[in-house]
Amino acid sequence: MSDTIADTQARFEAFITETFPEADVAPGSVLSELLIKLSAAVHNEISNDITDLSSSGSVADALASTTDTYNPVIDKIASNYNVTRNQGKQSTGKIRVYIARSRNLSLKAGVQFIQPTLNLIYDLAADMSISPTADTADGETQLFQLNNQYYFIAPVIADSVGSQYQVSDKTKFSVATDSSVGDFVMAEAYGNFTSGLPLETDKQLISRLKSGLSNKGLLSEQSILANLQTRDLSVQALTIVGAADSEMSRSKQNAFGISTLGMADVYVRTSIGPETIAVTKTATKVDTGSWQFVLDHNDVAGFYRILSVLPVGSSALGSQEITNQTFGYSITDFARANVINNTNEARFTQYQTCTVTFNYVESPLVDVGNQQDFTVVVYYQPNIAAIQNIFLDDTERIACADYLVKAVLPCFVSLNLKLFKQFSTDTLPVDKIKQDIFNYINTIPFGESLYISKIVDICHDYSIKRVDLPVTVDGEILCVDGTTLSISSTDVLDIPTNLTKGVTKNTTQFFIDYYTVGSDNTNLTDNIGIEVI
């Protein structure tokens, strides 16, 4: 049990009286005011820290705890090695806000929007002046018109830190009770939000401390992770496939099919869920109603897939129909490049390219060969090129090694649950259950399985009578050959081994969004469906 400052002061007074009976330690004395009180304040904190370390606050107890702990004593231990607790990160994004009529609006930073199903709150990130005749050069925001609807794009930031705040494109919002937006109709996410991060737990801090004390070179999985975690690259997890691993194909492209040493593929995850980015591409008309452009490493390194293609400045909500995507690769623009033998090896790396053909009827019509700019929104993992450049940099690279950085292959997961309440009058926190399932699936480490029993346990953390069984969890893996691989289970969802498609537990991880945008790029499907009975 921790001592108070008064307890420590009393011990000092007793010790001095016993050692020096004639010393005046009475309250108000010089000795009491200038020495004992000040010494007690300092010693009390140190004494209690030692007590904590020898009991519940010890590193051993923190690691053994079955719940997340945040003991300040662990912070003090880490600070001795110049390591501080990660205070978490707020998710950020943009929302498309619809209003009922054309008008000027002035909004103050802090106006709140809420995702009602998930009960997640986001604040307007900055003051905004919105106008149908906006002077964008002067910082005003344009009010767009779409048929009889009016909308503007607003930047928002999560009300708190946490990974559960990352919502997907088209997720619906309303205005929070304590906020107001004139003539508000509805709002929706404009692209995926960025990944948020929770406050670092004691276990995570201790793990990072150990990693921080280790070698930060590029020779092993642990040292590479330690190296990357010292940089602002948001690395969540990584795994390395080497010459002796069955997944390694690059090193076997020889007459004998024997793996040569020196090559390794580094699969990284840099966001809790895939993020989106919009890039402007100049497309060329190749036929009547048909246009084409090329995405390469200068646009989005290692992207997963294209979500939408729209003319720049268009107020439309959907996407032009993509009729063909041909993936390829190019190493010609790089001063130093990895060994790449084919398109599959280049997939999800900075060398990946993609020729995209889509339908578009322009107005007025133009001749074949004419060009026009389009906004292309893609799914991707951030920082793939930046991480690859670390392994290629002359000051850091291992001269005899060839490390190829790849975005982890995603297995997109969906599930539906039927929960029975204890009593008909109960109100279940469906939002919290969805957030917990989101965090569980998106943090499953490389090589581990998705257990349906764990999802059931999450539900039983709340006051429910039972979960209707079986619970089916479906997964769709995006493979290196451009195809998808479907998996499903009512017990344990395992990443299969399919070397031709590049899929193994060492290359693939589970991802789940709250919602998935349909093929029309407008309608949403609930990926964590919960029915309460």
N, C-alpha and C positions, 0 to 999 in steps of 0.2 A: 504494500500500500504506500502511495506517495506521501511524503511529508509536506506540510505547509512551511512557509518561511518562518512563521512563529515557532514551529517545532524545531527547526534548525537553529534559530536564534537562542532558544532555551537550552539546547545542547551546548552551544558555544559559551553561554553564561555559566553553566554548571562546570564545564571544563576549566574556564579561567578562574572561577572561584575556588575550585579544588586545588589548582596549581599555584595560584597567587591569591591567598585569602584576603589580602589587604586591597586588592584592586576594586575600584568602584564600577560595577556593571549595572547599577540601577538605571531605570529609564530616565533619559534626559542627560545622563552623564556624558562627558566627552568620549570616553571609551565606548559607550553604548552607541552614541550617535555616529561617530566617525569610523568605527572599526567593526563592531559586532553586527550592526544592521546591514551595512554594505556587504560584509563577508557572507552573512547569512543568505542574502539575496542571490549572490553568485554561486555559493556552494549548494544551495537548495536545488537549483536547476541541474547542476552536474550530478548531484546525488540521485535525483529522481531519474535522470537519464540512465544512470548505472543500474538503478532498480528496474527500470523498464527493460533494459537489455538482458537482465538476468531472469526476467519473467516473461509476461505475455508479449513484450515488444521485441523479443530476440529475433534474430534472423531465422533461426531454426523454427520458431513458432510461426513466424510470418509465412514461411514456405509450407508449413504443415497445415495452415488454416484452410478450412473448407469454404470460407467466405472471403470476399475481397476485403483487405485491410489497408489502412492509410496512416500508419504510425509515423509521427514526426521524427521519432528517433532514427528510423531507417533513412530519412532525409539527411540527418546529420552524419550518419555513417557514410552515405554516398558523397556528401559534400567534401569529405576528406580526400576524395579522389576526383574532385572537380566534375562530379556527375550530379545533376539536379533532376528532380521529378518532373516528368512531362505533365504540364497542367492541362493537357487536352487541347483540342482544336475545334472551332465552330465550323459547321458546314456552311457553305455559301452557295448562292445560285441566283437565277433570275426567274421572275414570274411575269406572265402576261396577264395584265389586269384589264378586265372589260368594264366599261361604264355605259350607261343607257343613252347618252347623247353627246354631241360635240360641244366641248366646253373647255375652259381653262381650269386647271387644278393646281393647288399648291399643297404639298405634303411635307411634313416634318419627319426627319429621321426618327425611328422608333415606332412608327405606325406598325401595328402587329397584324400578321396574317396567320391563320391557323389551318392546319390540315385536320379536318374534323374527325375522320375515321381513326387516325393515328394519334390525335391530340398533340401534335408537334407544332410549336409556335416559332415564328420567324419575324424578325424586325426589319423594317425598311432601313437599308444601310446608309442612306444619305438623304438630305433634303432634296426635294424634287419640285421643279416647276414644269408642268405639262401643258402643252398648247397644240391645237390643230395647225397653227402657223408658227411652230417653234423655230427659234434661232439656235440651232444645235451648236453652232460655233461659240455661242455665249453660254453654253451649259444647259439650255432648256431641253426638255424631253419631248419628242414628237408624239402626238396623238394620231394613231393610224385609224383608217376606216376600212372595215371589211363588210361589204354589203350594207346592212343596216346596223352593224355593230361597230363600236369604237374601243380601241385598246391602246395601252402603252406598256413598255417593258420596264420593270423595276428591279433593282438589285436588292437582295435580302440576305440576312445572316441569321443563323440559328440562335434561338434565345439562350441556349446553353451549349456546353461542349458535349460531345458524344457521337458515336458512329451511327446511332439510330436515326439521325437527322438527314441522312442522305436519301432523298427521294428521287424518283425517276421522272423522266419527261412526261408531261401532260397530267401529272398528279394535281388533283383539284384542291383549291384553297378557298376559304371564306375570310372575311374581315373579323378579327377578334372583337369580343364584346366591348372592350374598353377603347376601341379605335374606330375611326370613321374615314371613309373614302366617298366623296360625293357621287351620287348616282351609280354606286357600285352594283354590278351584276354578278360577276364571278371572276375567278382567277385560276390559273393553272401554271405548273412548272414549265419554264422555257428551257428545255434541255435538262439533263441530269444535274443534280447538285454535286458539289465536291464532297469528298469524304471528310467526315468529322472524326475526331478521336476523343475517347473518354479520358478522364483523369487517370494517370498511371497508377496501378496498384502496387503494393509492396512487392508482390511476387515479380511483377514486370520490371520494377525498378532494380531489384536484386539481380534479375537475369541480365538486364542491360549493364549493370555495374560489372558483373563477371565478364560480359562481352567486352566492355570498355577497357578492362584490365588486360585483356588478351592481345595477342599480336593483331595489328590492323593492316596486314599485307593482303596479297591477292593469291595466297597459296592454298587456302582451305575454305570450306563453307563458313566456318565460324569467323575466321579472320576477315573474309570478304564482307560478311554481314556487319561485323564491327566497323569495318572501314566505311561502308555505305551509310551506317546509322549516324556517323559523325557529320554527315552532310545533309543538306535540306532537300532530300530526294523522296521522302515519304515511303521508304521501303517497309512494307508490312511483313513480307516473308520471301525467302528464296530457297532454291535447291539447285544442286549442281549435278549434271549428268556427265560423267567422264568416259574415258576410253574403254574402261572395263564394263560399262553399263550397256544393257541391251538397247536402250533408247538412243544411244549414240550412233548416228548414221554417217555424219560428215567425215569421220575418220576412217571409214571403211570403203571409200570410193577409190578402189585400186583393183588391179587385175586379180588379186587373191582374196579380196573381201576381208582382209585382216586389218583390224583396227591399229592405226599408228598412234603413238603417244603425242601429247602436247595439245590436244584439242579438248575443250569442255564447253557444254552449253549451260548457261546460267538462266534459270527461269525465275522471274521476279514478279512479285505482286506489289504494286505501289498505291493501290487504293482499295478501300473496303469493298466497294462495288465499282463496276466500270463507270467512268465519267464520260461526258460528251464534250466535244469541241466543235465550233463552227469555223470553217475556212472558206475563203472565196476562191473559186476556180474558174478559169476561162475555158468554156466549152466551145467546140467547133461543130457546126451543123454538117452531118455526114450523109444525110438523106432526108427525104420529106418526113417531117415530124420526128426525126431522130438526131440526137446530139451526143457528143462524146468528150470526155476529159480524162486526164491521168492524175491519180493521187500518188505521190511519192514521199520520200523521207523528209523533204522540205516542208511538207504539209502536216502530216501526222505520222510519226514513227511507230511502226508496229501496230497499227489500228486493228480493231476487231471486225467491225462491219459498218456500213453506211446506213444511217437512219432516215435521212431525207435529203432531197435535192430541190431547191426552189430558186427562181430568178432573184437576183439581188434586188431588194426593195419590195419584193412581193408581200402582200398581206395575207396570202393564202395560208391555210392551216396544215394541209397534208403534205404530199410530196409528189414530184413527177415520178411516173412509173419507171423503175430501173429494169431494163430488158436484158442486160448482160453485164457480168463482172469477170474480167480476166486478170487473174493475179500473176505477177511476175516479180523480177528483182533486178537491181542494178547496183554495181559496185564501182562504177566509173567515176562518180563524183567525189570519191573519198581518197585522201592522201594515203591512208593506210586502211585496209579493209580485212575482214575475216574471210576465211575460205568458205565459199558458198558454191554448192554443186548443182542445186536445182531449186525450183520454186518452193517446194515443201519445206526445205531447210531454211529458206528466207522468210517464211510466213511468221508474222508477229515480231519481226526484227526491224531494225532501222533501214534495212535494204529492201524491204517489201514495197512493191508498186502494184497499182491496180488500174486497169483501163475500164472505165465505166461508160456504158451506153444507156441512154434513157430517152423516153418519149417526151417531146415538148413541141407544142404548136405555138409558134411565136406570132405576135401581132404588132406591126404588119409583117407579112411573110418576107423572108430574106433568102438569098441564094445559098446553095450548098457551098461550104467553105467559110461563110460568115461566122463571126464569133460573138459570144455574149457571156457576161459574168453570172455565176450561180453561187448561192450559199449552200455549202455541203456540210451536213451535221453527221459526225461519226462517233461511234463507241470506241473507247481506247483506254489504255493504261498510261498514265503520265510518266514522263522522265525516262522512257526506254532509251532514247538517243543519248541523253546525258550520262546514263549509267554505262552504256556501251563505250562512250568516249573516254571514260576513266580507264577501262581495260586496254584502250588503244593509245593512251597518252604516253609519250616518250619518257616522261618523268616518273611514271607509275607502272607501266606495263611490265610483264615478265617476258623477256625477249624470246624465249623458246616456247611460249604458250600462245594458244589461240582461244580466247574466251568469247563466245558468241552469246549476246544477251537477248533473251526472248521474253515477251510478255507471257505470263502463265496462260495456258489454255483454260478457257472458262467453261464450267459446267453450270448452266443456268437452271435453277431449281424452282419448282412450284409444288404446292400441296394444298389440300383442303381438309379442314377439321370440323367435326360436329361435337360440340361440348354441351354437356347436360348440367344445369344448375342444381345446387343443393336444394334450394327452395325457389318457388316460382317468383317470389318477390325480390330475389337477389339481382344485383346488377354487376355483370362481369366486366372487368377492365380489359376489353378486347384490344384496345390500343396498346396496353402494356404487354399483353401476350404476344402481339405481332412484333413489337420492338424487341422482345427477348429472343424470339425465334430468328429474327433478322440478324441480331448480333451473334447468336450461336452459329448459324450456318456460314456467315461471312468470316468467321474467325477459326474455322476448322483447319488445323495445320496440314502441311503437305504430308501425304502418306496415310492420313487417317480417314476413317469412314464417317458417313452421316448416319447417326443412329436414330431411328424413329422413336425408340424408347426415351431418348433424351428430350425429344419434342413433347412427348407425353408428360414427362417429368416437369417440363417448363409449365405446361398447362396446370399441373397439380400444385404448382407454387401458389396458385390462386384458389379461391373457394369454389371448386367445381365438384360435382358428384362423380362424373366419369367422362372419359373420352371415348367416343364411339370408334370401335375397331372393326376392320383394319384401317390404318391410315396409309394411304398411298402417296409416296413422294416420287415425283417425276424429275428427270434431269435431261438436259439437252446440251451435249458437248460440241463446241465449235472446233472443228478439226483443222489440221494444217493443209489438207487437200481441198479445203473449201466446202466440204460436206458437213453434215451434223450427225451425231451419234446419239440415239435416244436410249436412256436407261430408266429403270423403274424398280421400286421395291416397297414392300410393306413391312420390312424388318430392318435391313441394313443396306443403305445405298453406297455401293463401292464404285470407285473409278475403275473401269475395266482396263485390260491391257490390249492395245491394238497398235502395234508398232508402225504399221503402214500409215495409220492416220496420226501418229505421233502422240497417242493417248496412253499414259500410264499414271500411276499415283505420284510419280516424280515430276510430272509435267503439267498436271491438271489440278485445279482446285474448284471448290464449290462457290457459287455466287447466287445471291437471291436479291431481287428488287421487290419492293412492295407491290409494284404494278408493272405490267408489260404493255407497251404500245402495240396495238394490232397492226395488221398488214396495211390497213388504210391510213396508218400514222395518226389516227385520231382517237379511236375507241381504246379503252383500257381493260385489261384483264387482271383480276386480283390474284397475285402469286401466293399470298398467304390467306387463303379463304377460310373464314371462321363462321360457322353457323351455330347460334346459341339456342338450345331447346329448354 
